[in-house]
């Protein structure tokens, strides 16, 4: 077992989920790779898929003190959304196959 996996699992076990954010320079892969792999790593090392997704949305927004602008889909927030074909709660790797991207209300990618 590698140290990163043990440390991450220990942090999850100790209840530190509110302080673990996606994209923290601690990835276990090259930066030239699909960055959504980090979510799969987080799930493999102890988070549920929903906890991993929250680490990239509401948790990250709170840790950056941007929760009034980011982190949830609701009126008055930035409209940054992605969509995938499958269920990321059943297979977190679905987030590595993004089919739709909207940032601040503008569609940048739309596969049909």
N, C-alpha and C positions, 0 to 999 in steps of 0.2 A: 504494500500500500504506500502511495506517495504522500508526502507531508502536506501538500496542498489539499488533497482530498480529506485527510484526517482533520486538518484545521477547519476546513469549511463545514464538515459534518459536525464537529464539536460546536462550532458557532451556532448552527441551526438547532442542535440538541439543547444548547443553553438558552435558547429563546432570543437570539440576537437578530431575528428576521427584520425587525424595524430599522436595523442599522446596516443591512446588507443590500447594496445597490448594484444593479447590472452595470457593466462597462466601467469597471474600476481598475483597469490595468493589471488585473490578476488573472487574465484568461490563460487557458492551457493550450493555446493554438497560435499560429502565426497571424499577425494583423492583416495579412493579405487574404486571409480566409473569410468566409461568411461570418459576420460578427454575431449573428443569432445563435451560433454554436454555443455561446456562453450560457444561454438559457437552458440548453440541453445538459451542459455540464452542471449547472446549478441543480437541476432535477436529479441527475445521476448521483450527485454528492449529498442529497438529503432533502431538498425542497420539493414540494409538490409543484406540478406545472403552474397552478394558480399563484403560488407564492413566488415563483420565478418571474411570471408575467408582472405581478405587482411590484417586484423589485425594479423593473424597467419602467414603471409608470408612476403610480402613486407614491411608492417609497422613495424613488429617485427625486420626484418633485419636492417631497417634504425635506429630504436631506439637502437639497439645493435651495431651500427656502423659496420655492416657486409654486407652492401648492395653490395659490390663488390664480395661477395662469395655466398650470400643467397638471397632468396626472390622471384626470378623469374626463369622460365625455359628458359634457353638460353645457348649458348656455353660458356664454361669457368666457369660455376657455378657448385656448388655441385648438383648432380642429386638425390635429395631427393623428391620422389613423392609418392602419394597414389592414388588409384582409387576406385571408388564405383560403384555400379550397376545403381543407379538412378541419377537424376539431383539435386545436392545440392543447386542450385539456386531456385528450386521449392520447395525443402524440405531439409532444412539445416540438419535435423537429419540423412540424408543419410551418413554424415561424421562420424556417430557413427557406421557404418557398413562397415568398410574398407575391401576390397577384395584383394587389391594389395598394396605392400609396397616395395619401392626401396630406398636404402640409399647409397649415394656416388657410384651409378651405380650398386650396388649389390642387387638382388632381395631377399627379406626376407620372403615374403608371396605372394602367388599367388593362389587364388581360381578361379576355372573355373565354 
